[in-house]
Amino acid sequence: MSVYVFLGPSHPLEQAQRLLDAYYLPPVAAGDVSALVERRPRAIVIIDGYFEQVPSVRHKEILYALSQGIRVFGSSSMGALRAAELHPYGMEGVGRIFEAYRSGEYEDDDEVAVSHAPESLGYRALSEAMVNVREGLRLAREAGVISPGTHDLLREHAKRKYYADRAWPDLWRAGMWPGVPRDELDGLRALVTREKPDLKREDAARLLEHVSRELAEVRAPRPPCFDFESTSSWRAFHARASRRGLLGVRDETLKAVGRHVWLFSPARDALLRSALGHHLMEAQAERLGIALSERDRGPAEQESLTDRWQAHADALTEAVLARSAPEVDVQLPLELLRRGEWDSTLAAVREKERRLGERGGAALTPQSAGVSVDTLREWFAQRAGLERASLAEYAAHLGLAEDELLGEWLAQYLLESPPPCPAGNGAGQEGTRRDIDS
């Protein structure tokens, strides 16, 4: 179980790593939280997030994480926004910015928005967040460096600025208007240079320290305080996001792979039919309300991606088959026909019925045939590659009564066993007895 933190310009990465041991990711975007749920993290921490270049993290994917018992924390920037909006549903917010949004003191997204450098340059902020401007002006006013009138004038000027153009030097220039004393501007510049007001960084640090303390205690997952509504649009969004997260590629790459398979892959038909089958399997699981346990999904960290996904697919297939036997039975004859196996399967069934009729028909039981139930169970387990076959589980799986399943096992067992030898051939009779009873 791991902790994942979405971090960008709000706090230096190296210092953040000293505050909280976690996996650090770039600023969050739409689909990132949904994809992380597949890794079953202990907690998701949102500090920074994209909002203009790519779609922002969706509220519903955070609700989905919460519905799965995953704790989601937010602060400082995008995290503070989403935490204030989703606090009633269990998202946990920390810091003064979060509290200001939750109380309604802040309403606009641009309070925390900044432009920043790319990851290769450490996401260095290239503009000043409005919350930081407010904090610097507040400190200057309370220290008597600027008057209330100058405070209000500079604050309103900064608020009117486009977020990417907002910067402290602009205020030095903007303040050089008639009626604004030069000594106030000089004092403000000196205070900001000395104090470096950065409320976003402070709140991010508070959050990381808070999460470190919270996760030091082992607690049971929190049950959600709401009913998560899984819609068709949500399922499509989550499927794309989870695939992207598991494979570590962007949506554009997934689309390019799809186009290549459709147009040029030598295994096109087999891949498309298999993908369609898995899609329909997942849709059926959703319709039946089947949710796999953590054990069935496979370990998130210890196995390779291929092993984990195969374990997931196998477990989902078995769970859906167990609930869909009547519908599957309708399709089986046509599937056998398509594969050219209908005639051989029909012949095997009829031969089994004939052999069973020779031994007493429907009245034949394991006891009257001289075969123990344990022998049939072990025979089927070996035949099916199982550690041990459970009579009750397989009967329920097929929608049969236990005596009906025993009858099927017995008929096939007798079909595959050597026929009885003529009377008087002691060696043959002994051999047949040994085959049946072993």
C-alpha positions as CSV (number, residue, x, y, z in Angstrom):
1,M,0.0,0.0,0.0
2,S,1.6,3.3,-1.1
3,V,1.1,7.1,-1.0
4,Y,1.1,9.2,-4.1
5,V,1.5,12.9,-4.2
6,F,0.7,15.2,-7.1
7,L,3.2,18.1,-6.8
8,G,4.4,20.9,-9.0
9,P,5.4,24.5,-8.4
10,S,3.8,24.9,-4.9
11,H,6.7,23.2,-3.1
12,P,10.3,22.1,-3.9
13,L,10.4,18.3,-4.5
14,E,13.5,17.6,-2.5
15,Q,12.2,19.3,0.6
16,A,8.8,17.6,0.1
17,Q,10.4,14.2,0.1
18,R,12.0,14.9,3.5
19,L,8.5,15.7,4.9
20,L,6.7,12.7,3.5
21,D,8.0,9.4,2.1
22,A,5.8,8.9,-1.0
23,Y,5.7,8.5,-4.8
24,Y,5.8,12.0,-6.2
25,L,4.0,12.6,-9.5
26,P,3.6,15.7,-11.8
27,P,0.6,18.0,-11.3
28,V,-2.7,16.1,-11.5
29,A,-4.8,16.1,-14.7
30,A,-8.1,14.5,-15.7
31,G,-7.9,10.7,-15.3
32,D,-4.8,10.6,-13.1
33,V,-6.6,9.9,-9.9
34,S,-8.9,7.3,-11.6
35,A,-5.8,5.5,-12.9
36,L,-4.2,5.5,-9.5
37,V,-7.1,3.7,-7.9
38,E,-6.0,0.6,-9.9
39,R,-2.8,0.6,-7.8
40,R,-4.8,0.6,-4.6
41,P,-2.9,3.3,-2.8
42,R,-3.2,3.9,0.9
43,A,-3.6,7.6,0.2
44,I,-3.7,10.1,-2.7
45,V,-2.4,13.7,-2.0
46,I,-3.3,16.5,-4.4
47,I,-1.3,19.7,-4.2
48,D,-0.8,21.0,-7.7
49,G,-2.9,20.3,-10.8
50,Y,-3.2,21.3,-14.5
51,F,-6.2,23.4,-15.5
52,E,-5.6,25.1,-18.8
53,Q,-3.2,23.0,-20.9
54,V,-5.2,19.8,-20.3
55,P,-8.5,19.0,-18.6
56,S,-8.5,19.3,-14.8
57,V,-8.9,16.4,-12.4
58,R,-12.6,15.5,-12.3
59,H,-14.6,15.6,-9.1
60,K,-16.1,12.2,-9.9
61,E,-12.7,10.4,-10.1
62,I,-11.9,11.7,-6.6
63,L,-15.3,10.5,-5.4
64,Y,-14.6,7.2,-7.0
65,A,-11.3,6.9,-5.0
66,L,-13.2,7.8,-1.8
67,S,-15.9,5.2,-2.6
68,Q,-13.1,2.6,-2.7
69,G,-11.9,3.4,0.8
70,I,-8.9,5.4,-0.3
71,R,-8.1,8.6,1.6
72,V,-7.7,11.7,-0.5
73,F,-6.0,14.8,0.8
74,G,-5.8,18.3,-0.7
75,S,-4.1,21.6,0.0
76,S,-2.4,24.7,-1.4
77,S,-3.5,24.8,-5.1
78,M,-5.7,22.5,-7.1
79,G,-5.8,20.3,-4.0
80,A,-7.3,23.1,-1.9
81,L,-10.0,23.8,-4.5
82,R,-11.1,20.2,-4.8
83,A,-10.9,19.6,-1.1
84,A,-13.2,22.5,-0.4
85,E,-15.6,21.3,-3.0
86,L,-15.6,17.6,-1.9
87,H,-15.0,18.0,1.8
88,P,-18.6,17.0,2.6
89,Y,-17.9,13.7,0.8
90,G,-14.8,12.8,2.7
91,M,-11.9,14.5,0.9
92,E,-9.6,15.9,3.6
93,G,-8.3,19.5,3.3
94,V,-5.5,21.2,5.2
95,G,-4.3,24.8,5.3
96,R,-5.4,28.4,5.2
97,I,-6.1,28.3,1.5
98,F,-8.4,25.3,1.8
99,E,-10.2,27.0,4.7
100,A,-10.6,30.2,2.7
101,Y,-12.2,28.3,-0.2
102,R,-14.4,26.3,2.1
103,S,-15.7,29.4,4.0
104,G,-16.3,31.3,0.7
105,E,-13.7,33.9,1.3
106,Y,-12.1,32.8,-1.9
107,E,-14.2,31.8,-4.9
108,D,-12.1,32.2,-8.0
109,D,-9.7,29.6,-9.3
110,D,-7.2,32.3,-10.2
111,E,-6.4,32.8,-6.5
112,V,-4.0,29.8,-6.7
113,A,-3.2,29.7,-10.5
114,V,0.3,30.3,-11.7
115,S,2.3,29.7,-14.9
116,H,5.3,27.5,-14.4
117,A,8.3,26.0,-16.1
118,P,8.3,22.3,-17.3
119,E,9.3,19.3,-15.1
120,S,12.9,19.5,-16.4
121,L,13.2,22.9,-14.7
122,G,11.5,21.8,-11.5
123,Y,8.1,23.4,-12.3
124,R,9.5,26.7,-11.2
125,A,6.7,29.3,-10.8
126,L,6.9,32.0,-13.5
127,S,4.1,34.2,-12.0
128,E,2.8,34.9,-8.5
129,A,-0.3,33.4,-7.1
130,M,-2.9,35.8,-5.9
131,V,-3.1,34.2,-2.5
132,N,0.6,35.0,-2.1
133,V,0.1,38.6,-3.1
134,R,-2.7,38.9,-0.6
135,E,-0.4,37.4,2.1
136,G,2.5,39.8,1.3
137,L,0.2,42.8,1.3
138,R,-1.4,41.7,4.5
139,L,2.0,41.4,6.2
140,A,3.0,44.8,5.0
141,R,-0.2,46.5,6.2
142,E,-0.1,44.8,9.6
143,A,3.6,45.9,9.9
144,G,2.7,49.5,9.1
145,V,4.8,49.4,6.0
146,I,1.9,50.4,3.7
147,S,-1.4,52.2,4.5
148,P,-4.8,50.5,4.2
149,G,-5.5,52.6,1.1
150,T,-2.3,51.5,-0.6
151,H,-3.0,47.9,0.4
152,D,-6.5,47.9,-1.2
153,L,-5.2,49.7,-4.3
154,L,-2.4,47.2,-5.0
155,R,-4.6,44.2,-4.1
156,E,-7.3,45.3,-6.6
157,H,-4.7,46.0,-9.3
158,A,-3.2,42.5,-8.8
159,K,-6.6,40.8,-8.9
160,R,-7.4,42.4,-12.2
161,K,-4.3,41.0,-13.8
162,Y,-4.3,37.8,-15.9
163,Y,-2.9,35.1,-13.6
164,A,0.1,34.4,-15.9
165,D,1.1,38.1,-15.8
166,R,0.7,38.6,-12.0
167,A,4.1,39.4,-10.4
168,W,5.5,41.5,-7.5
169,P,7.6,43.8,-9.8
170,D,4.4,44.8,-11.6
171,L,3.1,46.2,-8.3
172,W,6.2,48.3,-7.8
173,R,5.6,49.9,-11.1
174,A,1.8,50.0,-10.8
175,G,2.1,51.7,-7.4
176,M,4.0,54.7,-8.8
177,W,0.8,56.7,-9.2
178,P,0.0,60.1,-7.7
179,G,-1.0,59.7,-4.1
180,V,1.0,56.5,-3.4
181,P,4.1,57.4,-1.3
182,R,7.4,56.1,-2.7
183,D,8.6,55.1,0.8
184,E,5.6,52.7,1.0
185,L,6.6,51.0,-2.2
186,D,10.2,50.7,-1.1
187,G,9.1,49.3,2.2
188,L,6.8,46.8,0.5
189,R,9.6,45.7,-1.8
190,A,12.0,45.2,1.1
191,L,9.5,43.3,3.1
192,V,8.6,40.9,0.3
193,T,12.3,40.4,-0.5
194,R,13.0,39.6,3.1
195,E,9.9,37.5,4.1
196,K,9.2,35.8,0.7
197,P,5.5,35.3,1.5
198,D,4.4,32.0,0.0
199,L,1.2,30.8,1.5
200,K,0.9,28.0,-1.1
201,R,4.3,26.5,0.0
202,E,3.4,26.8,3.7
203,D,0.1,25.0,3.1
204,A,1.8,22.3,1.1
205,A,4.3,21.7,3.9
206,R,1.5,21.6,6.4
207,L,-0.3,19.0,4.3
208,L,2.7,16.7,3.9
209,E,3.5,16.8,7.6
210,H,-0.2,16.1,8.4
211,V,-0.4,13.1,6.0
212,S,2.9,11.7,7.5
213,R,1.3,11.9,11.0
214,E,-2.0,10.5,9.9
215,L,-0.6,7.5,8.1
216,A,1.7,6.6,10.9
217,E,-1.4,5.1,12.5
218,V,-2.9,2.0,11.0
219,R,-6.6,2.4,10.5
220,A,-9.3,0.5,8.7
221,P,-10.4,2.1,5.4
222,R,-13.1,4.7,5.8
223,P,-16.5,3.7,4.5
224,P,-17.9,6.2,2.0
225,C,-20.6,8.6,3.2
226,F,-22.3,8.6,-0.2
227,D,-23.5,6.2,-2.9
228,F,-21.2,6.4,-6.0
229,E,-23.3,6.4,-9.2
230,S,-21.5,4.5,-12.0
231,T,-22.8,5.9,-15.3
232,S,-22.0,4.8,-18.8
233,S,-19.9,8.0,-19.4
234,W,-18.0,7.4,-16.1
235,R,-17.3,3.8,-17.0
236,A,-15.9,4.9,-20.4
237,F,-13.8,7.6,-18.8
238,H,-12.5,5.3,-16.1
239,A,-11.6,2.5,-18.5
240,R,-9.5,4.9,-20.6
241,A,-7.8,6.4,-17.5
242,S,-7.1,3.1,-15.9
243,R,-5.5,1.7,-19.1
244,R,-3.4,4.8,-19.5
245,G,-2.3,4.6,-15.9
246,L,-1.4,0.9,-16.0
247,L,0.6,1.2,-19.2
248,G,2.2,4.5,-18.4
249,V,1.3,6.3,-21.7
250,R,-0.9,9.2,-22.7
251,D,-4.3,9.0,-24.4
252,E,-2.8,10.0,-27.7
253,T,-0.5,7.0,-27.6
254,L,-3.3,4.7,-26.8
255,K,-5.3,6.0,-29.7
256,A,-2.3,5.6,-32.0
257,V,-1.8,2.0,-30.9
258,G,-5.5,1.3,-31.6
259,R,-5.3,2.8,-35.1
260,H,-2.2,0.7,-35.8
261,V,-3.9,-2.6,-34.7
262,W,-7.1,-1.9,-36.7
263,L,-5.1,-1.0,-39.9
264,F,-1.9,-2.9,-39.9
265,S,-1.5,-5.6,-37.2
266,P,-1.1,-9.2,-38.6
267,A,-3.1,-10.4,-35.5
268,R,-5.9,-7.8,-36.1
269,D,-8.9,-10.2,-36.1
270,A,-7.8,-12.2,-33.0
271,L,-6.9,-9.0,-31.1
272,L,-10.1,-7.2,-31.9
273,R,-12.3,-10.2,-31.0
274,S,-10.5,-10.8,-27.8
275,A,-10.7,-7.1,-26.9
276,L,-14.4,-7.2,-27.7
277,G,-14.8,-10.2,-25.5
278,H,-13.1,-8.5,-22.5
279,H,-15.2,-5.4,-23.1
280,L,-18.4,-7.4,-23.0
281,M,-17.2,-9.3,-19.9
282,E,-16.6,-6.1,-18.1
283,A,-19.9,-4.7,-19.1
284,Q,-21.6,-7.9,-17.9
285,A,-19.7,-7.7,-14.6
286,E,-20.9,-4.1,-14.2
287,R,-24.5,-5.1,-15.0
288,L,-24.4,-7.9,-12.4
289,G,-22.7,-5.7,-9.8
290,I,-19.6,-7.9,-9.6
291,A,-16.6,-6.3,-7.8
292,L,-13.4,-8.3,-7.5
293,S,-11.8,-8.6,-4.1
294,E,-8.2,-7.3,-3.5
295,R,-7.0,-10.9,-3.5
296,D,-8.6,-11.6,-6.9
297,R,-7.1,-8.5,-8.5
298,G,-3.6,-9.6,-7.7
299,P,-0.8,-7.8,-5.9
300,A,-0.3,-4.2,-7.2
301,E,3.5,-4.0,-6.6
302,Q,4.9,-7.5,-6.5
303,E,3.8,-8.9,-9.9
304,S,4.5,-7.7,-13.3
305,L,1.9,-5.7,-15.2
306,T,1.2,-8.7,-17.5
307,D,0.8,-11.1,-14.6
308,R,-1.4,-8.7,-12.6
309,W,-3.7,-8.0,-15.6
310,Q,-4.0,-11.6,-16.4
311,A,-5.0,-12.4,-12.8
312,H,-7.6,-9.7,-13.0
313,A,-9.0,-10.9,-16.3
314,D,-9.1,-14.6,-15.2
315,A,-10.8,-13.7,-11.9
316,L,-13.3,-11.5,-13.6
317,T,-14.1,-14.2,-16.2
318,E,-14.7,-16.8,-13.5
319,A,-16.9,-14.4,-11.5
320,V,-19.0,-13.5,-14.5
321,L,-19.3,-17.1,-15.8
322,A,-20.5,-18.1,-12.3
323,R,-23.4,-15.7,-12.6
324,S,-24.1,-16.0,-16.4
325,A,-24.3,-19.8,-17.0
326,P,-27.8,-19.8,-18.6
327,E,-26.8,-17.0,-21.0
328,V,-23.5,-18.7,-21.9
329,D,-25.2,-22.0,-22.4
330,V,-27.4,-20.5,-25.2
331,Q,-24.2,-19.4,-27.0
332,L,-22.2,-22.6,-26.6
333,P,-23.7,-24.7,-29.5
334,L,-23.1,-21.8,-31.9
335,E,-19.5,-21.4,-30.6
336,L,-18.9,-25.1,-31.1
337,L,-20.3,-24.9,-34.6
338,R,-18.1,-22.0,-35.5
339,R,-15.0,-23.9,-34.2
340,G,-16.0,-27.1,-36.1
341,E,-16.4,-29.0,-32.8
342,W,-20.1,-29.5,-32.8
343,D,-20.2,-33.0,-34.3
344,S,-17.5,-34.4,-32.1
345,T,-19.0,-32.9,-28.9
346,L,-22.4,-34.2,-29.8
347,A,-21.0,-37.6,-30.5
348,A,-19.2,-37.6,-27.1
349,V,-22.4,-36.7,-25.3
350,R,-24.4,-39.4,-27.0
351,E,-21.7,-42.0,-26.3
352,K,-21.7,-41.0,-22.7
353,E,-25.5,-41.4,-22.6
354,R,-25.2,-44.8,-24.2
355,R,-22.5,-46.0,-21.8
356,L,-24.5,-44.7,-18.8
357,G,-27.6,-46.5,-20.1
358,E,-25.8,-49.8,-20.2
359,R,-24.9,-49.4,-16.5
360,G,-28.4,-48.5,-15.3
361,G,-29.2,-45.1,-16.8
362,A,-30.5,-42.3,-14.5
363,A,-30.8,-44.8,-11.7
364,L,-27.0,-45.3,-11.6
365,T,-25.3,-43.7,-8.6
366,P,-21.6,-43.6,-7.5
367,Q,-22.4,-46.2,-4.9
368,S,-24.1,-48.6,-7.3
369,A,-21.2,-48.1,-9.8
370,G,-18.7,-48.9,-7.1
371,V,-17.1,-45.4,-7.3
372,S,-16.7,-43.3,-4.2
373,V,-17.5,-39.6,-4.2
374,D,-14.0,-38.8,-3.1
375,T,-12.6,-40.7,-6.1
376,L,-14.8,-38.7,-8.4
377,R,-13.8,-35.4,-6.7
378,E,-10.1,-36.2,-7.0
379,W,-10.5,-37.5,-10.6
380,F,-12.2,-34.2,-11.7
381,A,-9.7,-32.1,-9.8
382,Q,-6.8,-33.8,-11.6
383,R,-8.6,-33.6,-15.0
384,A,-9.4,-29.9,-14.6
385,G,-6.0,-29.0,-13.2
386,L,-7.3,-28.0,-9.8
387,E,-5.8,-28.6,-6.3
388,R,-9.1,-30.1,-5.2
389,A,-12.6,-30.0,-6.7
390,S,-15.4,-28.8,-4.5
391,L,-18.7,-30.5,-5.2
392,A,-20.8,-27.7,-3.7
393,E,-18.8,-24.9,-5.4
394,Y,-19.0,-26.5,-8.8
395,A,-22.7,-27.3,-8.5
396,A,-23.4,-23.7,-7.6
397,H,-21.2,-22.5,-10.4
398,L,-23.2,-24.5,-13.0
399,G,-26.6,-23.9,-11.4
400,L,-27.0,-27.7,-10.7
401,A,-28.0,-29.6,-7.6
402,E,-25.1,-31.6,-6.1
403,D,-26.6,-35.0,-7.2
404,E,-26.9,-33.7,-10.8
405,L,-23.2,-32.7,-10.8
406,L,-22.3,-36.1,-9.3
407,G,-24.2,-37.7,-12.2
408,E,-22.3,-35.7,-14.8
409,W,-19.0,-36.6,-13.1
410,L,-19.9,-40.2,-12.9
411,A,-21.0,-40.5,-16.6
412,Q,-17.8,-38.9,-17.9
413,Y,-15.7,-41.0,-15.5
414,L,-17.3,-44.2,-16.8
415,L,-16.8,-43.0,-20.4
416,E,-13.1,-42.5,-19.9
417,S,-12.5,-45.6,-17.8
418,P,-11.8,-49.0,-19.5
419,P,-15.0,-51.1,-20.0
420,P,-15.6,-54.1,-17.7
421,C,-13.7,-57.3,-18.8
422,P,-15.6,-60.5,-19.6
423,A,-16.4,-62.7,-16.5
424,G,-13.6,-65.2,-15.6
425,N,-10.7,-63.0,-16.5
426,G,-9.6,-62.3,-13.0
427,A,-6.6,-60.2,-14.0
428,G,-8.8,-57.9,-16.1
429,Q,-11.5,-57.6,-13.4
430,E,-8.8,-56.7,-10.8
431,G,-7.3,-54.1,-13.1
432,T,-10.7,-52.6,-13.7
433,R,-11.5,-52.4,-10.0
434,R,-8.1,-50.8,-9.4
435,D,-8.8,-48.1,-12.1
436,I,-12.2,-47.3,-10.6
437,D,-11.3,-47.2,-7.0
438,S,-7.9,-45.5,-7.2
